[in-house]
């Protein structure tokens, strides 16, 4: 009987510990999906840019907010899809040189807040639901008849995931920038937990599975497997520019290799997922300005160039 009681005590202790860890994980992920709400630090008026406030809705009924920075009639538009824990205001501030330069040339610029970020409603989908937001953004942009039927999408981190999924059937999107795209969302957020709580490092595979299970329940997902590698080929014939920092992540390399030509890989010291200050910011902005000029020419009658193989 003593051995039985001891076994039951051990099992009970384990269940209590597991229950506590599950509760802590659920609370952490609940906070994570809350996204980021904050007051706008920078808006187009601060940069003397003429813009319209745009409110639009997704197919699943989420109200989103954006800015359409006005360009010249029959010029293309560039849509910016921000990273997790960012927003349109931070994007405008960080990429000011890029945005103001191409806007002065005539390009329309559309920046918006993903769900759970900035002024937009609902909770963050962490990359699982944001393709719906970008689909709504593209529809909002295409309602403006003065915009050329040629669009580029610049997606950063979570925004790159959304871009990979949302633009496949949108013929007007000719050029796609995927900055620091990733495919395994549960792994990414489990690594963040381990960074905060290093003693959990030995639970890495189990923790990633627990994160995936919790996210499926919280976000009502049928699966947490994005399968972006199989979707990359479906982006053809759109030109794709992958932007990555050095050294190249194996996940990014696999996604790049899965994409069809025309495609290009641009490796830089820093990308828009980081601080991107000083010379790194200038280099990033100038590189993307050159690529937009090359692959989405401003003049509507000029043929869009393909990326060299």
JOZICOR-V342245 format. One record per residue. N is the residue number from 0. RES is the residue in three letters. PSI is psi in degrees with one decimal (* if undefined). OMEGA is omega in radians with two decimals (NA if undefined). D_FIRST is the distance of its C-alpha to the first C-alpha in Angstrom with 2 decimals. Layout:
# JOZICOR-V342245
N:RES:PSI:OMEGA:D_FIRST ; N:RES:PSI:OMEGA:D_FIRST
This chain:
# JOZICOR-V342245
0:UNK:-36.5:-3.13:0.00 ; 1:UNK:-40.6:3.14:3.79 ; 2:UNK:-35.6:3.11:5.43 ; 3:UNK:-44.7:3.13:5.03 ; 4:UNK:-39.4:3.13:6.19 ; 5:UNK:-42.3:3.12:8.55 ; 6:UNK:-44.4:3.13:9.81 ; 7:UNK:-37.3:3.11:10.48 ; 8:UNK:-43.9:3.13:12.15 ; 9:UNK:-45.5:3.14:14.21 ; 10:UNK:-40.9:3.12:15.22 ; 11:UNK:-40.4:3.11:16.17 ; 12:UNK:-43.3:3.12:18.15 ; 13:UNK:-42.9:-3.14:19.90 ; 14:UNK:-39.2:3.11:20.82 ; 15:UNK:-42.9:3.13:22.24 ; 16:UNK:-45.9:3.13:24.21 ; 17:UNK:-40.1:3.11:25.51 ; 18:UNK:-40.7:3.10:26.43 ; 19:UNK:-42.3:3.12:28.27 ; 20:UNK:-40.4:3.13:30.09 ; 21:UNK:-40.4:3.11:31.08 ; 22:UNK:-44.0:3.13:32.43 ; 23:UNK:-39.8:3.13:34.33 ; 24:UNK:-43.0:-3.14:35.72 ; 25:UNK:-43.1:3.12:36.84 ; 26:UNK:-40.4:3.14:38.56 ; 27:UNK:-45.5:-3.11:40.24 ; 28:UNK:-31.3:3.07:41.54 ; 29:UNK:-42.0:3.09:42.70 ; 30:UNK:-37.9:-3.13:44.75 ; 31:UNK:-43.7:-3.12:45.95 ; 32:UNK:-13.0:3.07:47.26 ; 33:UNK:-15.4:3.07:49.09 ; 34:UNK:-138.2:-3.07:51.59 ; 35:UNK:116.0:3.07:54.25 ; 36:UNK:124.1:3.10:56.60 ; 37:UNK:162.5:3.13:59.31 ; 38:UNK:146.0:-3.12:62.95 ; 39:UNK:128.8:3.13:65.46 ; 40:UNK:-34.0:-3.11:66.82 ; 41:UNK:136.5:3.04:69.60 ; 42:UNK:165.5:-3.07:71.48 ; 43:UNK:-34.0:-3.13:74.53 ; 44:UNK:-33.9:3.11:76.94 ; 45:UNK:-28.7:-3.12:75.99 ; 46:UNK:12.3:3.14:77.26 ; 47:UNK:38.5:3.12:80.32 ; 48:UNK:137.3:3.12:79.10 ; 49:UNK:121.9:-3.05:80.09 ; 50:UNK:153.0:3.03:77.04 ; 51:UNK:137.8:3.00:75.95 ; 52:UNK:127.8:-3.08:72.67 ; 53:UNK:128.9:3.03:70.93 ; 54:UNK:129.8:-3.13:68.24 ; 55:UNK:166.0:-3.09:66.74 ; 56:UNK:153.0:3.08:63.75 ; 57:UNK:170.6:3.13:61.39 ; 58:UNK:-25.8:3.12:60.78 ; 59:UNK:16.3:2.94:57.45 ; 60:UNK:21.2:3.12:59.24 ; 61:UNK:130.8:3.12:58.64 ; 62:UNK:126.8:-3.12:61.61 ; 63:UNK:157.5:-3.10:62.63 ; 64:UNK:142.0:-3.14:65.39 ; 65:UNK:173.8:3.03:67.71 ; 66:UNK:132.2:2.96:71.07 ; 67:UNK:107.1:3.09:73.81 ; 68:UNK:120.1:-2.94:76.11 ; 69:UNK:141.9:3.10:79.45 ; 70:UNK:-154.6:3.14:81.40 ; 71:UNK:149.3:-3.13:84.60 ; 72:UNK:136.4:3.11:85.32 ; 73:UNK:18.8:3.01:84.26 ; 74:UNK:155.9:3.13:82.16 ; 75:UNK:171.2:3.07:78.58 ; 76:UNK:147.6:3.04:75.46 ; 77:UNK:120.8:-3.12:72.57 ; 78:UNK:129.2:-3.13:69.22 ; 79:UNK:125.9:3.13:66.65 ; 80:UNK:110.7:-2.96:62.93 ; 81:UNK:170.9:-3.14:60.99 ; 82:UNK:167.8:3.00:57.63 ; 83:UNK:141.5:-3.08:54.37 ; 84:UNK:18.9:3.05:54.65 ; 85:UNK:-169.1:3.07:58.44 ; 86:UNK:-179.2:-3.09:61.11 ; 87:UNK:-36.0:-3.12:64.79 ; 88:UNK:-45.5:3.12:65.99 ; 89:UNK:-37.4:3.10:64.21 ; 90:UNK:-44.1:3.12:65.48 ; 91:UNK:-40.8:-3.14:69.01 ; 92:UNK:-46.0:-3.07:68.80 ; 93:UNK:-39.0:-3.07:67.27 ; 94:UNK:30.8:-3.10:69.56 ; 95:UNK:-45.9:-3.11:72.62 ; 96:UNK:-43.0:3.11:74.92 ; 97:UNK:-50.0:-3.04:74.01 ; 98:UNK:-47.4:-3.09:74.19 ; 99:UNK:-35.2:-3.13:77.41 ; 100:UNK:-51.4:-3.08:79.19 ; 101:UNK:-26.6:3.09:78.69 ; 102:UNK:-41.1:3.11:79.21 ; 103:UNK:-25.3:3.09:82.59 ; 104:UNK:-17.2:3.11:83.50 ; 105:UNK:-12.5:-3.12:82.89 ; 106:UNK:139.1:2.95:79.31 ; 107:UNK:145.7:3.13:77.34 ; 108:UNK:131.7:3.08:73.95 ; 109:UNK:120.6:3.07:71.00 ; 110:UNK:138.4:-3.13:68.00 ; 111:UNK:162.6:3.10:65.22 ; 112:UNK:125.3:3.00:61.81 ; 113:UNK:161.8:3.09:58.86 ; 114:UNK:139.1:-3.14:56.52 ; 115:UNK:6.8:-3.12:54.51 ; 116:UNK:152.3:3.10:57.07 ; 117:UNK:-127.3:-3.12:60.25 ; 118:UNK:-5.8:-3.06:61.65 ; 119:UNK:154.7:-3.05:60.11 ; 120:UNK:-176.6:3.07:57.60 ; 121:UNK:-165.7:3.12:54.04 ; 122:UNK:159.5:3.13:51.27 ; 123:UNK:144.0:3.04:51.46 ; 124:UNK:3.8:3.07:50.48 ; 125:UNK:9.3:-3.09:50.04 ; 126:UNK:-15.6:-3.14:52.32 ; 127:UNK:-32.3:-3.03:50.86 ; 128:UNK:-8.3:-2.98:53.21 ; 129:UNK:-15.7:3.06:56.12 ; 130:UNK:-30.3:3.09:58.20 ; 131:UNK:-36.9:3.12:58.90 ; 132:UNK:-44.4:-3.13:60.28 ; 133:UNK:-35.8:3.06:62.54 ; 134:UNK:-43.0:3.10:63.76 ; 135:UNK:-37.9:3.13:64.79 ; 136:UNK:-42.9:-3.14:66.47 ; 137:UNK:-39.1:3.09:68.50 ; 138:UNK:-39.2:3.13:69.64 ; 139:UNK:-40.8:3.13:70.70 ; 140:UNK:-42.8:-3.06:72.73 ; 141:UNK:-8.4:3.05:74.37 ; 142:UNK:-19.4:-3.13:75.71 ; 143:UNK:106.9:-3.03:78.23 ; 144:UNK:-21.4:-3.14:81.14 ; 145:UNK:-9.4:3.09:82.78 ; 146:UNK:132.3:3.07:79.94 ; 147:UNK:149.3:3.13:80.56 ; 148:UNK:37.8:3.11:78.28 ; 149:UNK:125.4:-3.04:76.83 ; 150:UNK:143.5:2.94:73.66 ; 151:UNK:145.7:3.07:71.55 ; 152:UNK:126.0:3.07:67.92 ; 153:UNK:107.2:-3.12:66.46 ; 154:UNK:133.7:-3.11:62.65 ; 155:UNK:123.4:3.11:60.56 ; 156:UNK:-114.4:3.09:56.83 ; 157:UNK:-36.9:3.10:55.39 ; 158:UNK:-30.2:3.10:59.01 ; 159:UNK:-36.4:3.06:59.43 ; 160:UNK:-48.1:3.13:56.54 ; 161:UNK:-41.9:-3.13:58.23 ; 162:UNK:-40.6:-3.14:61.57 ; 163:UNK:-31.3:-3.07:60.26 ; 164:UNK:-32.3:-2.94:59.11 ; 165:UNK:-23.3:-2.94:61.76 ; 166:UNK:-0.8:-3.03:65.05 ; 167:UNK:-39.1:-3.07:64.81 ; 168:UNK:9.7:-3.14:66.87 ; 169:UNK:98.3:-3.05:69.07 ; 170:UNK:-28.5:-3.09:72.28 ; 171:UNK:-21.6:3.10:73.77 ; 172:UNK:113.8:-3.08:71.28 ; 173:UNK:-25.5:-3.02:73.04 ; 174:UNK:135.2:-3.04:71.33 ; 175:UNK:126.6:3.05:67.72 ; 176:UNK:120.4:3.11:66.40 ; 177:UNK:100.6:-3.11:62.68 ; 178:UNK:112.8:3.07:61.79 ; 179:UNK:48.0:3.12:58.35 ; 180:UNK:145.8:3.08:56.95 ; 181:UNK:161.3:-2.98:53.29 ; 182:UNK:-22.9:-3.04:51.30 ; 183:UNK:92.4:-3.09:47.58 ; 184:UNK:-45.8:3.10:46.98 ; 185:UNK:-40.0:3.13:43.13 ; 186:UNK:-41.5:-3.14:43.42 ; 187:UNK:-46.2:-3.07:46.08 ; 188:UNK:-26.4:3.03:44.11 ; 189:UNK:-35.1:3.09:40.84 ; 190:UNK:-35.0:3.08:42.94 ; 191:UNK:-38.8:3.11:44.21 ; 192:UNK:-41.9:3.14:40.67 ; 193:UNK:-35.0:3.08:39.92 ; 194:UNK:-39.0:3.12:43.18 ; 195:UNK:-34.4:-3.09:42.06 ; 196:UNK:77.2:-3.04:38.47 ; 197:UNK:-27.3:-3.11:38.78 ; 198:UNK:-11.8:3.11:35.11 ; 199:UNK:4.9:-3.06:34.46 ; 200:UNK:-32.2:-3.13:36.77 ; 201:UNK:-13.7:-3.14:34.05 ; 202:UNK:13.4:-2.98:33.06 ; 203:UNK:-56.0:-3.11:36.67 ; 204:UNK:-41.9:-3.14:36.27 ; 205:UNK:-40.5:-3.13:33.27 ; 206:UNK:-43.2:3.11:35.06 ; 207:UNK:-40.2:3.10:38.25 ; 208:UNK:-39.1:3.12:36.43 ; 209:UNK:-39.9:3.09:34.83 ; 210:UNK:-45.5:-3.14:38.30 ; 211:UNK:-43.9:-3.13:39.84 ; 212:UNK:-44.9:3.14:37.37 ; 213:UNK:-41.3:-3.14:37.93 ; 214:UNK:-35.9:3.09:41.69 ; 215:UNK:-41.4:-3.12:41.82 ; 216:UNK:-43.8:-3.07:40.30 ; 217:UNK:-39.6:-3.08:42.30 ; 218:UNK:2.5:3.13:45.62 ; 219:UNK:53.5:-3.11:45.08 ; 220:UNK:145.5:3.04:45.73 ; 221:UNK:-25.5:3.14:45.42 ; 222:UNK:151.6:3.05:44.97 ; 223:UNK:9.1:3.11:45.03 ; 224:UNK:106.7:-3.12:46.88 ; 225:UNK:-36.9:-3.13:50.47 ; 226:UNK:37.5:-3.10:51.89 ; 227:UNK:-28.8:-3.12:54.89 ; 228:UNK:-36.8:3.11:55.73 ; 229:UNK:-19.7:-3.12:56.58 ; 230:UNK:-19.9:-3.09:58.46 ; 231:UNK:-41.5:-3.11:60.67 ; 232:UNK:-28.0:-3.11:62.98 ; 233:UNK:-10.4:3.11:63.61 ; 234:UNK:-15.5:3.11:65.31 ; 235:UNK:139.4:0.16:68.30 ; 236:UNK:23.7:3.13:71.22 ; 237:UNK:142.4:3.07:70.43 ; 238:UNK:134.4:-3.09:70.94 ; 239:UNK:129.8:3.04:67.74 ; 240:UNK:115.7:3.05:67.59 ; 241:UNK:126.8:3.10:64.23 ; 242:UNK:122.5:-3.08:64.10 ; 243:UNK:153.2:3.02:61.53 ; 244:UNK:169.3:3.12:61.09 ; 245:UNK:143.3:-0.07:60.94 ; 246:UNK:159.0:-3.09:59.03 ; 247:UNK:126.4:3.10:58.63 ; 248:UNK:143.2:-3.13:55.10 ; 249:UNK:-36.4:3.12:53.91 ; 250:UNK:-44.2:3.13:53.09 ; 251:UNK:-39.7:3.13:56.64 ; 252:UNK:-42.3:-3.14:58.16 ; 253:UNK:-40.5:3.14:56.44 ; 254:UNK:-39.7:3.09:57.73 ; 255:UNK:-45.9:-3.12:61.20 ; 256:UNK:-27.6:-3.14:61.32 ; 257:UNK:-22.9:-3.13:60.22 ; 258:UNK:150.9:3.09:63.16 ; 259:UNK:159.4:2.98:66.54 ; 260:UNK:148.1:0.09:69.84 ; 261:UNK:133.1:3.13:71.43 ; 262:UNK:160.4:3.12:68.88 ; 263:UNK:147.0:3.09:68.90 ; 264:UNK:121.7:3.12:66.43 ; 265:UNK:112.5:3.12:67.41 ; 266:UNK:131.1:-3.09:65.38 ; 267:UNK:166.1:3.10:65.94 ; 268:UNK:-36.5:-3.11:64.68 ; 269:UNK:149.9:3.08:63.33 ; 270:UNK:-178.6:-3.09:62.89 ; 271:UNK:-4.9:3.04:62.76 ; 272:UNK:-15.3:-3.13:58.96 ; 273:UNK:-162.1:-3.11:59.54 ; 274:UNK:-41.8:3.08:61.69 ; 275:UNK:71.1:-3.13:64.87 ; 276:UNK:163.1:3.05:67.29 ; 277:UNK:-132.6:-3.10:70.60 ; 278:UNK:-33.3:3.12:71.81 ; 279:UNK:-41.5:3.11:68.71 ; 280:UNK:-43.9:3.13:69.46 ; 281:UNK:-42.4:3.14:73.12 ; 282:UNK:-44.4:3.14:72.31 ; 283:UNK:-50.7:-3.12:69.84 ; 284:UNK:-45.9:-3.10:72.30 ; 285:UNK:-37.9:3.12:75.25 ; 286:UNK:-44.4:-3.13:73.40 ; 287:UNK:-32.8:3.06:72.33 ; 288:UNK:-45.4:3.12:75.82 ; 289:UNK:-42.2:-3.11:77.29 ; 290:UNK:-38.0:3.10:74.87 ; 291:UNK:-42.7:3.07:75.56 ; 292:UNK:-40.5:-3.05:79.29 ; 293:UNK:-43.2:-2.99:78.90 ; 294:UNK:-10.9:3.03:76.66 ; 295:UNK:73.3:-3.09:77.53 ; 296:UNK:146.0:-3.10:81.22 ; 297:UNK:-38.6:-3.08:82.51 ; 298:UNK:124.9:-2.99:85.60 ; 299:UNK:-29.6:-3.10:84.77 ; 300:UNK:-6.3:-3.14:87.26 ; 301:UNK:135.3:-3.11:86.04 ; 302:UNK:134.1:3.07:83.80 ; 303:UNK:127.2:-3.09:80.21 ; 304:UNK:149.5:3.03:79.69 ; 305:UNK:153.8:3.09:76.90 ; 306:UNK:133.7:3.14:74.80 ; 307:UNK:138.7:3.11:76.11 ; 308:UNK:*:NA:74.02
